[in-house]
Amino acid sequence: MSCGGCVANVEKALGEIDGVNKATVNLNPPKAKMRVNQTISTNILQAALAEAGGYRIVEEEEKPKKPIKGCCG
């Protein structure tokens, strides 16, 4: 994604999926967040992204959580 038009296209495409209440897309970093009221398959999401401009889902690697040091640690 490179512009506000791309963001709008992706937000619209995701927002039109049954079960999506709200979709918010950012350019930097290129991420989408959604509020949903039901389970939505990855295939449905991927199809909407592909149609919106050839985008695809890329899963993020989970960052290892740092242990929290307490007063005794």
N, CA, C and O atoms as a GROMACS GRO file, in nm:
protein
  292
    1MET      N    1   0.085  -0.117   0.000
    1MET     CA    2   0.000   0.000   0.000
    1MET      C    3   0.089   0.122   0.000
    1MET      O    4   0.194   0.127   0.065
    2SER      N    5   0.044   0.221  -0.074
    2SER     CA    6   0.130   0.339  -0.085
    2SER      C    7   0.058   0.472  -0.068
    2SER      O    8   0.123   0.576  -0.068
    3CYS      N    9  -0.076   0.472  -0.053
    3CYS     CA   10  -0.145   0.600  -0.042
    3CYS      C   11  -0.277   0.585   0.033
    3CYS      O   12  -0.320   0.475   0.066
    4GLY      N   13  -0.341   0.698   0.057
    4GLY     CA   14  -0.469   0.699   0.126
    4GLY      C   15  -0.578   0.628   0.048
    4GLY      O   16  -0.670   0.572   0.107
    5GLY      N   17  -0.567   0.630  -0.085
    5GLY     CA   18  -0.664   0.558  -0.167
    5GLY      C   19  -0.657   0.408  -0.144
    5GLY      O   20  -0.759   0.340  -0.140
    6CYS      N   21  -0.535   0.358  -0.130
    6CYS     CA   22  -0.515   0.215  -0.100
    6CYS      C   23  -0.580   0.180   0.034
    6CYS      O   24  -0.649   0.080   0.047
    7VAL      N   25  -0.554   0.264   0.133
    7VAL     CA   26  -0.612   0.243   0.266
    7VAL      C   27  -0.764   0.239   0.256
    7VAL      O   28  -0.827   0.149   0.312
    8ALA      N   29  -0.822   0.335   0.186
    8ALA     CA   30  -0.968   0.342   0.173
    8ALA      C   31  -1.023   0.217   0.103
    8ALA      O   32  -1.126   0.164   0.144
    9ASN      N   33  -0.955   0.171  -0.002
    9ASN     CA   34  -1.000   0.050  -0.074
    9ASN      C   35  -1.000  -0.072   0.016
    9ASN      O   36  -1.095  -0.151   0.014
   10VAL      N   37  -0.895  -0.088   0.094
   10VAL     CA   38  -0.884  -0.205   0.182
   10VAL      C   39  -0.986  -0.195   0.294
   10VAL      O   40  -1.052  -0.294   0.327
   11GLU      N   41  -1.001  -0.077   0.355
   11GLU     CA   42  -1.101  -0.060   0.460
   11GLU      C   43  -1.241  -0.091   0.408
   11GLU      O   44  -1.320  -0.157   0.476
   12LYS      N   45  -1.271  -0.045   0.289
   12LYS     CA   46  -1.403  -0.068   0.229
   12LYS      C   47  -1.423  -0.217   0.203
   12LYS      O   48  -1.528  -0.272   0.236
   13ALA      N   49  -1.324  -0.282   0.145
   13ALA     CA   50  -1.334  -0.425   0.113
   13ALA      C   51  -1.354  -0.509   0.239
   13ALA      O   52  -1.438  -0.599   0.242
   14LEU      N   53  -1.276  -0.479   0.342
   14LEU     CA   54  -1.289  -0.555   0.466
   14LEU      C   55  -1.421  -0.523   0.535
   14LEU      O   56  -1.486  -0.612   0.591
   15GLY      N   57  -1.461  -0.396   0.531
   15GLY     CA   58  -1.586  -0.354   0.596
   15GLY      C   59  -1.710  -0.414   0.533
   15GLY      O   60  -1.814  -0.422   0.598
   16GLU      N   61  -1.701  -0.457   0.408
   16GLU     CA   62  -1.816  -0.517   0.338
   16GLU      C   63  -1.833  -0.666   0.368
   16GLU      O   64  -1.932  -0.726   0.327
   17ILE      N   65  -1.737  -0.724   0.439
   17ILE     CA   66  -1.747  -0.866   0.475
   17ILE      C   67  -1.849  -0.882   0.586
   17ILE      O   68  -1.847  -0.808   0.685
   18ASP      N   69  -1.939  -0.978   0.568
   18ASP     CA   70  -2.040  -1.006   0.670
   18ASP      C   71  -1.972  -1.044   0.801
   18ASP      O   72  -1.891  -1.137   0.804
   19GLY      N   73  -2.004  -0.973   0.907
   19GLY     CA   74  -1.945  -0.999   1.037
   19GLY      C   75  -1.840  -0.899   1.079
   19GLY      O   76  -1.801  -0.896   1.196
   20VAL      N   77  -1.793  -0.815   0.986
   20VAL     CA   78  -1.695  -0.712   1.020
   20VAL      C   79  -1.771  -0.586   1.059
   20VAL      O   80  -1.845  -0.529   0.978
   21ASN      N   81  -1.752  -0.541   1.183
   21ASN     CA   82  -1.815  -0.418   1.230
   21ASN      C   83  -1.736  -0.295   1.190
   21ASN      O   84  -1.793  -0.192   1.155
   22LYS      N   85  -1.604  -0.307   1.195
   22LYS     CA   86  -1.518  -0.193   1.163
   22LYS      C   87  -1.381  -0.244   1.119
   22LYS      O   88  -1.328  -0.339   1.176
   23ALA      N   89  -1.326  -0.181   1.017
   23ALA     CA   90  -1.191  -0.213   0.970
   23ALA      C   91  -1.110  -0.085   0.968
   23ALA      O   92  -1.154   0.016   0.914
   24THR      N   93  -0.992  -0.089   1.027
   24THR     CA   94  -0.901   0.025   1.029
   24THR      C   95  -0.768  -0.020   0.969
   24THR      O   96  -0.712  -0.121   1.009
   25VAL      N   97  -0.719   0.057   0.872
   25VAL     CA   98  -0.596   0.021   0.801
   25VAL      C   99  -0.495   0.133   0.816
   25VAL      O  100  -0.530   0.251   0.807
   26ASN      N  101  -0.369   0.097   0.838
   26ASN     CA  102  -0.259   0.193   0.847
   26ASN      C  103  -0.160   0.168   0.735
   26ASN      O  104  -0.143   0.055   0.689
   27LEU      N  105  -0.095   0.275   0.691
   27LEU     CA  106   0.010   0.262   0.589
   27LEU      C  107   0.144   0.220   0.647
   27LEU      O  108   0.212   0.135   0.591
   28ASN      N  109   0.181   0.280   0.759
   28ASN     CA  110   0.314   0.256   0.813
   28ASN      C  111   0.305   0.226   0.961
   28ASN      O  112   0.287   0.317   1.041
   29PRO      N  113   0.318   0.102   0.999
   29PRO     CA  114   0.337  -0.015   0.916
   29PRO      C  115   0.206  -0.056   0.850
   29PRO      O  116   0.099  -0.025   0.902
   30PRO      N  117   0.213  -0.125   0.737
   30PRO     CA  118   0.090  -0.164   0.668
   30PRO      C  119   0.018  -0.277   0.743
   30PRO      O  120   0.053  -0.394   0.732
   31LYS      N  121  -0.084  -0.237   0.820
   31LYS     CA  122  -0.159  -0.333   0.902
   31LYS      C  123  -0.306  -0.300   0.896
   31LYS      O  124  -0.346  -0.185   0.874
   32ALA      N  125  -0.386  -0.401   0.916
   32ALA     CA  126  -0.530  -0.384   0.926
   32ALA      C  127  -0.576  -0.443   1.058
   32ALA      O  128  -0.531  -0.550   1.099
   33LYS      N  129  -0.667  -0.372   1.123
   33LYS     CA  130  -0.730  -0.422   1.245
   33LYS      C  131  -0.880  -0.421   1.220
   33LYS      O  132  -0.933  -0.332   1.154
   34MET      N  133  -0.947  -0.523   1.273
   34MET     CA  134  -1.091  -0.532   1.252
   34MET      C  135  -1.161  -0.565   1.382
   34MET      O  136  -1.109  -0.636   1.468
   35ARG      N  137  -1.282  -0.511   1.394
   35ARG     CA  138  -1.373  -0.552   1.500
   35ARG      C  139  -1.477  -0.639   1.432
   35ARG      O  140  -1.541  -0.598   1.336
   36VAL      N  141  -1.492  -0.759   1.483
   36VAL     CA  142  -1.584  -0.854   1.421
   36VAL      C  143  -1.682  -0.906   1.525
   36VAL      O  144  -1.655  -0.905   1.645
   37ASN      N  145  -1.798  -0.954   1.477
   37ASN     CA  146  -1.895  -1.010   1.569
   37ASN      C  147  -1.916  -1.159   1.544
   37ASN      O  148  -2.009  -1.220   1.598
   38GLN      N  149  -1.829  -1.218   1.463
   38GLN     CA  150  -1.834  -1.362   1.438
   38GLN      C  151  -1.700  -1.406   1.382
   38GLN      O  152  -1.618  -1.323   1.343
   39THR      N  153  -1.678  -1.535   1.378
   39THR     CA  154  -1.555  -1.589   1.320
   39THR      C  155  -1.560  -1.573   1.169
   39THR      O  156  -1.661  -1.603   1.105
   40ILE      N  157  -1.450  -1.525   1.112
   40ILE     CA  158  -1.439  -1.506   0.968
   40ILE      C  159  -1.318  -1.584   0.920
   40ILE      O  160  -1.209  -1.572   0.976
   41SER      N  161  -1.336  -1.664   0.816
   41SER     CA  162  -1.226  -1.748   0.769
   41SER      C  163  -1.117  -1.662   0.703
   41SER      O  164  -1.144  -1.557   0.646
   42THR      N  165  -0.996  -1.712   0.712
   42THR     CA  166  -0.883  -1.646   0.648
   42THR      C  167  -0.903  -1.639   0.497
   42THR      O  168  -0.862  -1.541   0.434
   43ASN      N  169  -0.965  -1.741   0.440
   43ASN     CA  170  -0.989  -1.742   0.295
   43ASN      C  171  -1.078  -1.626   0.252
   43ASN      O  172  -1.054  -1.565   0.147
   44ILE      N  173  -1.180  -1.595   0.330
   44ILE     CA  174  -1.269  -1.483   0.297
   44ILE      C  175  -1.193  -1.352   0.307
   44ILE      O  176  -1.206  -1.266   0.220
   45LEU      N  177  -1.114  -1.336   0.412
   45LEU     CA  178  -1.035  -1.214   0.428
   45LEU      C  179  -0.934  -1.200   0.315
   45LEU      O  180  -0.918  -1.091   0.259
   46GLN      N  181  -0.867  -1.309   0.280
   46GLN     CA  182  -0.767  -1.304   0.173
   46GLN      C  183  -0.830  -1.269   0.040
   46GLN      O  184  -0.772  -1.193  -0.038
   47ALA      N  185  -0.948  -1.323   0.011
   47ALA     CA  186  -1.017  -1.293  -0.114
   47ALA      C  187  -1.052  -1.145  -0.123
   47ALA      O  188  -1.038  -1.084  -0.229
   48ALA      N  189  -1.098  -1.087  -0.012
   48ALA     CA  190  -1.132  -0.945  -0.011
   48ALA      C  191  -1.008  -0.859  -0.032
   48ALA      O  192  -1.014  -0.759  -0.105
   49LEU      N  193  -0.897  -0.896   0.030
   49LEU     CA  194  -0.772  -0.820   0.014
   49LEU      C  195  -0.719  -0.830  -0.129
   49LEU      O  196  -0.672  -0.731  -0.185
   50ALA      N  197  -0.727  -0.947  -0.187
   50ALA     CA  198  -0.680  -0.966  -0.324
   50ALA      C  199  -0.763  -0.882  -0.420
   50ALA      O  200  -0.709  -0.820  -0.512
   51GLU      N  201  -0.894  -0.879  -0.399
   51GLU     CA  202  -0.981  -0.801  -0.486
   51GLU      C  203  -0.961  -0.651  -0.467
   51GLU      O  204  -0.980  -0.573  -0.561
   52ALA      N  205  -0.924  -0.609  -0.347
   52ALA     CA  206  -0.905  -0.467  -0.318
   52ALA      C  207  -0.778  -0.411  -0.379
   52ALA      O  208  -0.761  -0.289  -0.383
   53GLY      N  209  -0.688  -0.496  -0.428
   53GLY     CA  210  -0.566  -0.443  -0.488
   53GLY      C  211  -0.451  -0.540  -0.489
   53GLY      O  212  -0.336  -0.500  -0.498
   54GLY      N  213  -0.481  -0.668  -0.479
   54GLY     CA  214  -0.374  -0.767  -0.484
   54GLY      C  215  -0.298  -0.781  -0.354
   54GLY      O  216  -0.184  -0.829  -0.354
   55TYR      N  217  -0.358  -0.742  -0.244
   55TYR     CA  218  -0.292  -0.753  -0.114
   55TYR      C  219  -0.308  -0.894  -0.060
   55TYR      O  220  -0.393  -0.970  -0.106
   56ARG      N  221  -0.225  -0.928   0.038
   56ARG     CA  222  -0.233  -1.061   0.096
   56ARG      C  223  -0.207  -1.054   0.246
   56ARG      O  224  -0.148  -0.960   0.297
   57ILE      N  225  -0.253  -1.156   0.313
   57ILE     CA  226  -0.233  -1.166   0.457
   57ILE      C  227  -0.093  -1.220   0.483
   57ILE      O  228  -0.051  -1.318   0.423
   58VAL      N  229  -0.022  -1.154   0.572
   58VAL     CA  230   0.109  -1.200   0.617
   58VAL      C  231   0.102  -1.208   0.768
   58VAL      O  232   0.080  -1.108   0.836
   59GLU      N  233   0.120  -1.328   0.820
   59GLU     CA  234   0.113  -1.344   0.964
   59GLU      C  235   0.240  -1.292   1.029
   59GLU      O  236   0.351  -1.316   0.980
   60GLU      N  237   0.221  -1.221   1.138
   60GLU     CA  238   0.335  -1.169   1.213
   60GLU      C  239   0.389  -1.278   1.304
   60GLU      O  240   0.316  -1.362   1.354
   61GLU      N  241   0.519  -1.273   1.323
   61GLU     CA  242   0.578  -1.362   1.421
   61GLU      C  243   0.554  -1.301   1.558
   61GLU      O  244   0.567  -1.180   1.577
   62GLU      N  245   0.519  -1.387   1.652
   62GLU     CA  246   0.500  -1.337   1.787
   62GLU      C  247   0.634  -1.302   1.847
   62GLU      O  248   0.730  -1.379   1.840
   63LYS      N  249   0.639  -1.184   1.906
   63LYS     CA  250   0.762  -1.143   1.973
   63LYS      C  251   0.766  -1.210   2.110
   63LYS      O  252   0.666  -1.215   2.180
   64PRO      N  253   0.882  -1.262   2.147
   64PRO     CA  254   0.891  -1.323   2.279
   64PRO      C  255   0.864  -1.218   2.386
   64PRO      O  256   0.912  -1.105   2.379
   65LYS      N  257   0.787  -1.259   2.485
   65LYS     CA  258   0.756  -1.166   2.593
   65LYS      C  259   0.871  -1.164   2.692
   65LYS      O  260   0.927  -1.267   2.729
   66LYS      N  261   0.906  -1.043   2.734
   66LYS     CA  262   1.011  -1.028   2.832
   66LYS      C  263   0.952  -1.054   2.970
   66LYS      O  264   0.842  -1.008   3.001
   67PRO      N  265   1.025  -1.127   3.052
   67PRO     CA  266   0.974  -1.149   3.187
   67PRO      C  267   0.964  -1.017   3.262
   67PRO      O  268   1.050  -0.930   3.250
   68ILE      N  269   0.860  -1.005   3.340
   68ILE     CA  270   0.842  -0.884   3.420
   68ILE      C  271   0.914  -0.905   3.552
   68ILE      O  272   0.893  -1.003   3.622
   69LYS      N  273   1.001  -0.810   3.583
   69LYS     CA  274   1.074  -0.820   3.708
   69LYS      C  275   0.991  -0.754   3.818
   69LYS      O  276   0.945  -0.641   3.804
   70GLY      N  277   0.973  -0.826   3.923
   70GLY     CA  278   0.900  -0.772   4.037
   70GLY      C  279   0.997  -0.714   4.138
   70GLY      O  280   1.117  -0.704   4.113
   71CYS      N  281   0.946  -0.679   4.251
   71CYS     CA  282   1.030  -0.619   4.354
   71CYS      C  283   1.126  -0.722   4.413
   71CYS      O  284   1.227  -0.686   4.474
   72CYS      N  285   1.096  -0.850   4.396
   72CYS     CA  286   1.180  -0.955   4.453
   72CYS      C  287   1.269  -1.021   4.348
   72CYS      O  288   1.342  -1.115   4.380
   73GLY      N  289   1.264  -0.974   4.222
   73GLY     CA  290   1.338  -1.042   4.116
   73GLY      C  291   1.456  -0.972   4.079
   73GLY      O  292   1.529  -1.017   3.991
   0.00000   0.00000   0.00000
